[in-house]
Amino acid sequence: MFYLAEALLLSEGLSFSKHSGVLAAFGKQFVKSRKISEEFHQYLVEGHQNRNISDYDSGPGLSKEQAEKQIIHADYFLQLAQKFLGAFP
């Protein structure tokens, strides 16, 4: 979802070097302007948090249910990006 968010921002002429910049700009550029529903910003933020848990947390990581939910949200995000950017090869 992060790279899709970057692509959407690039389509608006915006580029950021940090994850935090992409997350904030996505909310500002697309959600506050009502181009995209707030739920997609939530998916993006939750995905970033889950990535950090999976990559850096020493605990058990994500449950199977959390991972499945993340995959569903990523699919929704892909469909959204395809609407905005056109179909991908």
N, CA, C and O of each residue as an XYZ file, in Angstrom:
356
protein
N       0.818     -1.190      0.000
C       0.000      0.000      0.000
C       0.862      1.253      0.000
O       0.497      2.270     -0.591
N       1.996      1.173      0.661
C       2.869      2.342      0.734
C       3.298      2.793     -0.660
O       3.243      3.982     -0.974
N       3.725      1.847     -1.495
C       4.186      2.206     -2.838
C       3.035      2.682     -3.710
O       3.233      3.525     -4.585
N       1.850      2.164     -3.490
C       0.681      2.670     -4.201
C       0.371      4.099     -3.766
O       0.030      4.945     -4.592
N       0.489      4.364     -2.471
C       0.277      5.727     -1.980
C       1.309      6.673     -2.586
O       0.983      7.800     -2.959
N       2.557      6.209     -2.681
C       3.593      7.021     -3.327
C       3.238      7.304     -4.784
O       3.402      8.428     -5.258
N       2.755      6.293     -5.491
C       2.377      6.480     -6.893
C       1.231      7.468     -7.035
O       1.236      8.308     -7.934
N       0.255      7.368     -6.150
C      -0.857      8.319     -6.179
C      -0.366      9.738     -5.928
O      -0.799     10.675     -6.598
N       0.524      9.897     -4.977
C       1.081     11.226     -4.691
C       1.915     11.727     -5.866
O       1.857     12.908     -6.208
N       2.682     10.847     -6.481
C       3.461     11.240     -7.656
C       2.560     11.709     -8.795
O       2.926     12.605     -9.556
N       1.384     11.103     -8.907
C       0.438     11.526     -9.945
C      -0.050     12.950     -9.707
O      -0.579     13.587    -10.618
N       0.127     13.449     -8.491
C      -0.231     14.815     -8.128
C       1.006     15.717     -8.092
O       0.927     16.877     -7.689
N       2.146     15.170     -8.519
C       3.386     15.940     -8.537
C       4.080     16.044     -7.195
O       4.902     16.937     -6.989
N       3.757     15.136     -6.274
C       4.316     15.175     -4.924
C       5.207     13.966     -4.668
O       4.888     12.850     -5.079
N       6.323     14.194     -3.987
C       7.266     13.125     -3.670
C       7.835     13.362     -2.278
O       8.109     14.499     -1.893
N       8.008     12.279     -1.530
C       8.505     12.380     -0.158
C       9.549     11.309      0.093
O       9.491     10.225     -0.487
N      10.504     11.617      0.958
C      11.601     10.684      1.209
C      11.381      9.814      2.451
O      12.135      8.869      2.681
N      10.377     10.118      3.239
C      10.132      9.362      4.467
C       8.718      8.800      4.478
O       7.795      9.368      3.895
N       8.576      7.664      5.160
C       7.254      7.069      5.314
C       6.272      8.054      5.943
O       5.129      8.171      5.501
N       6.720      8.753      6.965
C       5.834      9.698      7.661
C       5.339     10.788      6.719
O       4.195     11.230      6.822
N       6.189     11.216      5.810
C       5.793     12.235      4.836
C       4.727     11.725      3.887
O       3.783     12.444      3.562
N       4.875     10.489      3.443
C       3.889      9.883      2.547
C       2.552      9.727      3.276
O       1.501     10.058      2.726
N       2.592      9.228      4.501
C       1.352      9.031      5.267
C       0.620     10.355      5.476
O      -0.590     10.438      5.265
N       1.346     11.374      5.884
C       0.731     12.674      6.142
C       0.210     13.308      4.857
O      -0.904     13.831      4.824
N       1.010     13.260      3.808
C       0.615     13.883      2.546
C      -0.577     13.166      1.917
O      -1.434     13.808      1.311
N      -0.640     11.851      2.055
C      -1.777     11.103      1.518
C      -3.061     11.595      2.186
O      -4.063     11.841      1.515
N      -3.023     11.733      3.495
C      -4.198     12.231      4.216
C      -4.569     13.639      3.780
O      -5.742     13.939      3.557
N      -3.579     14.489      3.659
C      -3.838     15.888      3.291
C      -4.311     16.007      1.849
O      -5.294     16.693      1.570
N      -3.622     15.346      0.942
C      -3.882     15.502     -0.487
C      -5.170     14.816     -0.940
O      -5.878     15.330     -1.806
N      -5.471     13.668     -0.360
C      -6.593     12.883     -0.862
C      -7.790     12.815      0.085
O      -8.935     12.874     -0.362
N      -7.539     12.694      1.370
C      -8.659     12.535      2.304
C      -9.268     13.886      2.654
O     -10.486     14.050      2.586
N      -8.448     14.843      3.022
C      -8.994     16.159      3.394
C      -9.675     16.845      2.221
O     -10.602     17.632      2.412
N      -9.224     16.552      1.014
C      -9.849     17.128     -0.184
C     -11.053     16.297     -0.644
O     -11.728     16.641     -1.613
N     -11.303     15.200      0.071
C     -12.434     14.298     -0.193
C     -12.335     13.579     -1.543
O     -13.348     13.158     -2.102
N     -11.125     13.444     -2.057
C     -10.923     12.664     -3.282
C     -10.999     11.171     -2.980
O     -11.410     10.369     -3.819
N     -10.592     10.820     -1.761
C     -10.540      9.422     -1.331
C     -11.120      9.330      0.076
O     -10.910     10.214      0.906
N     -11.848      8.254      0.330
C     -12.455      8.024      1.636
C     -11.384      7.873      2.720
O     -10.295      7.356      2.471
N     -11.714      8.329      3.907
C     -10.800      8.260      5.044
C     -10.383      6.825      5.385
O      -9.300      6.602      5.926
N     -11.237      5.865      5.070
C     -10.903      4.481      5.397
C      -9.599      4.050      4.728
O      -8.871      3.228      5.283
N      -9.292      4.587      3.549
C      -8.065      4.204      2.866
C      -6.832      4.780      3.558
O      -5.762      4.171      3.537
N      -6.982      5.937      4.162
C      -5.878      6.477      4.956
C      -5.664      5.601      6.178
O      -4.528      5.348      6.580
N      -6.760      5.138      6.767
C      -6.657      4.223      7.907
C      -5.969      2.929      7.503
O      -5.127      2.419      8.241
N      -6.319      2.393      6.339
C      -5.661      1.179      5.847
C      -4.155      1.403      5.714
O      -3.351      0.546      6.081
N      -3.791      2.563      5.187
C      -2.384      2.880      4.980
C      -1.648      2.994      6.314
O      -0.566      2.430      6.476
N      -2.219      3.710      7.253
C      -1.603      3.884      8.574
C      -1.500      2.537      9.290
O      -0.461      2.204      9.859
N      -2.587      1.771      9.257
C      -2.578      0.458      9.902
C      -1.543     -0.459      9.242
O      -0.846     -1.206      9.929
N      -1.446     -0.403      7.937
C      -0.458     -1.205      7.228
C       0.961     -0.851      7.632
O       1.811     -1.727      7.796
N       1.206      0.440      7.789
C       2.537      0.894      8.225
C       2.840      0.394      9.640
O       3.946     -0.071      9.916
N       1.863      0.492     10.522
C       2.041      0.008     11.893
C       2.285     -1.498     11.912
O       3.149     -1.981     12.644
N       1.528     -2.233     11.110
C       1.697     -3.687     11.060
C       3.042     -4.074     10.470
O       3.655     -5.050     10.901
N       3.498     -3.320      9.494
C       4.822     -3.580      8.928
C       5.892     -3.399      9.995
O       6.812     -4.210     10.107
N       5.767     -2.336     10.774
C       6.747     -2.106     11.845
C       6.719     -3.225     12.879
O       7.767     -3.658     13.358
N       5.537     -3.688     13.218
C       5.420     -4.801     14.165
C       6.092     -6.042     13.588
O       6.882     -6.700     14.265
N       5.778     -6.354     12.345
C       6.309     -7.563     11.711
C       7.819     -7.506     11.517
O       8.511     -8.511     11.684
N       8.330     -6.324     11.163
C       9.759     -6.196     10.866
C      10.637     -5.973     12.095
O      11.773     -6.445     12.142
N      10.116     -5.259     13.084
C      10.994     -4.794     14.158
C      10.620     -5.259     15.560
O      11.464     -5.231     16.456
N       9.382     -5.684     15.774
C       8.954     -6.081     17.112
C       9.494     -7.474     17.425
O       9.504     -8.356     16.566
N       9.933     -7.657     18.648
C      10.467     -8.972     19.047
C       9.371     -9.906     19.550
O       9.642    -11.051     19.913
N       8.133     -9.413     19.571
C       7.014    -10.226     20.037
C       6.531    -11.195     18.971
O       7.236    -11.465     17.998
N       5.328    -11.716     19.159
C       4.815    -12.755     18.261
C       4.443    -12.257     16.859
O       4.189    -13.072     15.972
N       4.408    -10.963     16.646
C       4.039    -10.444     15.329
C       2.535    -10.396     15.151
O       1.790    -10.268     16.122
N       2.095    -10.497     13.917
C       0.666    -10.431     13.619
C       0.038    -11.815     13.684
O       0.679    -12.826     13.399
N      -1.221    -11.829     14.063
C      -1.968    -13.088     14.036
C      -2.382    -13.384     12.597
O      -2.298    -12.522     11.722
N      -2.823    -14.594     12.376
C      -3.303    -14.979     11.051
C      -4.468    -14.081     10.628
O      -4.543    -13.668      9.471
N      -5.362    -13.782     11.545
C      -6.521    -12.944     11.256
C      -6.088    -11.523     10.879
O      -6.631    -10.929      9.947
N      -5.104    -10.982     11.612
C      -4.606     -9.642     11.293
C      -3.958     -9.617      9.913
O      -4.138     -8.666      9.153
N      -3.210    -10.658      9.594
C      -2.554    -10.743      8.290
C      -3.592    -10.848      7.170
O      -3.453    -10.203      6.131
N      -4.621    -11.651      7.378
C      -5.675    -11.796      6.375
C      -6.407    -10.475      6.157
O      -6.719    -10.105      5.025
N      -6.675     -9.773      7.250
C      -7.333     -8.460      7.157
C      -6.450     -7.483      6.378
O      -6.945     -6.699      5.569
N      -5.158     -7.537      6.625
C      -4.212     -6.657      5.943
C      -4.199     -6.932      4.437
O      -4.127     -6.004      3.631
N      -4.269     -8.195      4.069
C      -4.292     -8.569      2.648
C      -5.557     -8.043      1.977
O      -5.502     -7.546      0.852
N      -6.672     -8.148      2.647
C      -7.938     -7.625      2.103
C      -7.850     -6.124      1.907
O      -8.257     -5.605      0.867
N      -7.322     -5.424      2.896
C      -7.185     -3.962      2.788
C      -6.230     -3.586      1.661
O      -6.463     -2.614      0.943
N      -5.169     -4.349      1.508
C      -4.217     -4.079      0.429
C      -4.883     -4.263     -0.933
O      -4.613     -3.502     -1.862
N      -5.738     -5.251     -1.056
C      -6.462     -5.463     -2.308
C      -7.397     -4.286     -2.588
O      -7.468     -3.815     -3.723
N      -8.109     -3.809     -1.579
C      -8.973     -2.635     -1.752
C      -8.141     -1.427     -2.194
O      -8.552     -0.656     -3.060
N      -6.977     -1.282     -1.588
C      -6.103     -0.152     -1.894
C      -5.618     -0.258     -3.344
O      -5.545      0.750     -4.047
N      -5.292     -1.454     -3.787
C      -4.873     -1.667     -5.165
C      -5.995     -1.293     -6.134
O      -5.747     -0.635     -7.144
N      -7.210     -1.704     -5.835
C      -8.358     -1.358     -6.679
C      -8.547      0.150     -6.751
O      -8.839      0.696     -7.815
N      -8.381      0.817     -5.621
C      -8.486      2.278     -5.592
C      -7.418      2.918     -6.472
O      -7.716      3.811     -7.265
N      -6.183      2.466     -6.333
C      -5.084      3.025     -7.118
C      -5.321      2.794     -8.609
O      -5.030      3.669     -9.424
N      -5.842      1.632     -8.970
C      -6.138      1.347    -10.379
C      -7.183      2.300    -10.938
O      -7.108      2.697    -12.101
N      -8.167      2.671    -10.106
C      -9.172      3.639    -10.528
C      -8.522      4.983    -10.842
O      -8.839      5.613    -11.851
N      -7.617      5.415     -9.979
C      -6.985      6.721    -10.123
C      -5.906      6.742    -11.208
O      -5.774      7.719    -11.945
N      -5.148      5.668    -11.294
C      -3.975      5.655    -12.157
C      -4.183      4.880    -13.450
O      -3.355      4.958    -14.358
N      -5.262      4.144    -13.544
C      -5.483      3.274    -14.695
C      -4.970      1.890    -14.385
O      -4.269      1.677    -13.396
N      -5.325      0.957    -15.235
C      -4.931     -0.446    -15.021
C      -3.436     -0.604    -15.158
O      -2.802      0.065    -15.974
N      -2.875     -1.489    -14.361
C      -1.448     -1.809    -14.411
C      -1.263     -3.033    -15.302
O      -2.162     -3.867    -15.406
N      -0.118     -3.142    -15.936
C       0.129     -4.354    -16.753
C       0.264     -5.590    -15.888
O       0.472     -6.687    -16.406
